Amino acid sequence: MATSIATVQFQKDWSHRQEGAIERGGRLKIDYDKGRLSRCFTMWRGVEFGDIIAYLRFHPRGELVRGSVVAPVHEGDNPPGMVIGHMPIPWEVPIPDDATQAEVWFHHFSQTSSRCDAWDSGFGDNYWFVIGGAPPRVPAQPVSYRSDARTSPDRVNTLEQSATKINAFPQPTGGGSRQGTDLQTMLKVVAWVKETTYGANAWIDVHVFDGQDRLIQAQTVTLAYTGLGPAFRYEFSGKMYQGSTATPGSVQPKPDARKVQYRLYYEINFQVYTDGILHQFELQEDAVTR
């Protein structure tokens, strides 16, 4: 079955127009005219600096995704030279199967010898869109919010996150197709925290669900402190769920992981904080994982 794609065009005259139905399980494309926000693009030493980032929050879980709606224009083609401008480029995202509304806003900025920031947010109300299609799918046993936690996204938040299913069975050394399967669900979470100290602790509560949204695994995973840098960071990257394995003459079936949920927590000075978001990823079927 084809995936529905809806496009919302944010036009230069400050109007916006929707083409196609925004539906759960489909995709949403944001087409932004950079003429709405352009004053922060600035030339410095022959290079144009700046970006326009779209923020898209899916309700009711509060999942936030972001992406650029412009692309750099380079001087020359082979190899590409300096950035001499920016052009609009549509940004496309999948729509979660439990979302009922989408909230959108935009941030335009540049940083050279000075900082410039501008916002397109409908005068602070943001732009809201109703999501239709099949009824929302919500697992019966979602990851619950810890009662002792305090929602504080300015203290703890995600910098990077991803979930994917792979076949980890080794490829033959001489080439050719694999002679077995080792299906693993991999999760990566990189968390930012405002401050840290010796004894601080970051973790995620994780649930894995099958295709009927039945819980097949629940666990708590500690995030390792990964050092300083632009921000204090804690991270987990590795196998979250072991699926089915098979070799010639031996099969060990396991439930097909189709969805991962997690909540992020950080404890410092005997207080637990969270970003307040129930993060979620959809996974492909075992049958199409190669």
Steps between C-alpha positions, in 0.01 A plus 500: 500500500637840397593746774303826492701821471361838599674829422464827689630802310600800708486781246677833476180700561476338848218268402528122501327238288451129556497245218388148585372349823734487800456142620649274763756266349551733204755771439492878537701729274577858602564732202622837631553819299815657641357842415300474823825507701814630335645790697745280695676366190826694497812515283835475678828471313317398185296225666128515582420381853161407639239229524124456544399212726147359511379362833217247495340371818257208484227493764399353741838331572693821439765348272707781343685468170690767312665552164626767264269634227783660299807361325831674428578621149870453419716695261605260224408135469810278495616518770239723667633837603399748768139538611367804313132464584219279625199353321176348634491120528195304624541315830308171536426301817298188588179552699473284814208257520378651830516872408184710494647849438816651354644828628748685277728804537824628345830648621727706273850578626861573413820538698807691379652787692149557638187293553169536317177316590149522354190287551195407295247376754165662421571769761582234760198275438686275250327325209269207582373221275254221569619146424244252372498158340480171687419520873800584722695194616607516863662201677313374804821508704692815397808613690357674806617831644693458824307678775813637670625671183473869419446605138781738411608496132738787574699262724492176299418439136591283202773604258472193277280191485436216260370142492550244228473127441793317343603149402829457687574153356847520336529539126690218324866590452481416130188702438150378431194501723490425873428141602318599817331777693576677826238774535592773745328826590760772553435820695709815529425781745730795561379722784598854589492621861541855630742408776660189641707393797652187646222254584249633247311230310314488168282216372212405275196281569437302179211290371499290182169402333392256229279579199184488713650746754547223758788550741780249432784655702542764772826613655695791645831585333772722647652768277877535518659839557690583179693807605495873457494696176232743386265344759502241778400173333374157600455227243381148425563332166451129455265204481167556669314182399610161371261372237482172311810308397535229241779285357474196271317240707429727800241770558436699818188710442432815703218756479537751217600837650305778326508792744737642763406753770721663759504774761816687592599577862787677670569507875720765657513620861230243596246644252381311190434703184352403162428671169138386538481334158395143429742432213392242242639328188332276245697196375476304176379141493740211555409369155650801322816528712797368307 
